[in-house]
Amino acid sequence: MLRTYALAGCLLIAGASLAQQKMDFEKYDPVSTLKVPEHPVSRAKFPL
């Protein structure tokens, strides 16, 4: 009986945390962690 209440409590907490993590696609804006040096290309290596 106690185990049933514990399981129900865990499911309730898990459901509440999933509801808080819901986010719209438009609001998702992660910070980029890719940091590499830039090498701008001013012209083609081989003419066509």
Buried (B, 14 or more C-beta within 10 A) or exposed (E): EEEEEEEEEEEEEEEEEEEEEEEEEEEEEEEEEEEEEEEEEEEEEEEE
